Structure formats: structure tokens, C-alpha cells
Amino acid sequence: MSKQKQLTIVCAIITNDKGEVLLTKRNDPGTSWHGKLEFPGGKIEFGEDPEVAVVRETKEESGFDVEVVRLLPKIYSSYYPVEPNDFEFPDTELQILIISYHCKIIGGEFKPDDREVMSGAFYQKDQIDYTNALRYCKEIVELLDN
């Protein structure tokens, strides 16, 4: 019987002066998430403020220093069945709560953590391949216009 776990993650929706959105490609070999487009971000540590977590996770994954512009107005919940090759959460069904922040770059340079990120680029909103993105990517990008 599989275990169940609920995680809360934060995502940085980073835009540049052209209105493009930064997306990274996930490095998670053997899982259905591998190679999918996603936003920089990750798990909130116990006791950590979500805004602090999004700044920390963005720096860890992308090399960019960011500043939070605003909290986006919706929290999403995603269910993931057991991933056979998920080494972090073996034999575990996951429910992931997603808190998204619109952020801007204030420093640093793009140096992805190759353990988690294969590559990254800025995309025009209408040119993102949402069929190759993690769940709710499109909905979260659309929140930028609210």
C-alpha cells in the first residue's frame, strides 16, 4: 500500500521587461515530470515564510536574485499518483498545493542547478508549449493579467 503526503510549494513567475515569462525544464529522469516546463520554485521548509521560500528556491534553482512583486490570487492543488522512479518520495501519492508569486529579477545570472533543472528560457506567453508543462502552468501564467 502506498503512502500519502501533502506538500506546499512556491513558484516564482518571473517576467522580464518584454513581458516574457521564465520557464525551466525539469531534470527528474525516470518520472513523468522529466523535461517538463515549470517555474522556478520548490518546497517550503518547516517554519519558513512562503515569500522567503520563493526567493531562496529561485536562487537555488536559477541563480537569480528575485524580489516578490505580488502574491497571485489563486492556490492550486494537484494530485500525483505514485511515480515508480521518484527517489525523494518512493511509493508515495502526492497532493501538492501551489502558491504562486509574480517576481522580478534584481540580480544574479542564470546558472541552473543541473540536479533539478535541465535548461531555462524566457517565453512570450502565447508561445509556451503548455502540452509539455506541469499542471496549472497556463492557469498560473494567466493570473498575471488579473
Secondary structure, DSSP 8 states (H G I E B T S, - for coil): --EEEEEEEEEEEEB-TTS-EEEEEE--TTSTTTT-EE-SEEE--TT--HHHHHHHHHHHHHSEEEEEEEE-S--EEEEE---TT-SSSTTEEEEEEEEEEEEEEEEE-----TTTEEEEEEE-GGG--GGGB-TTHHHHHHHTT-
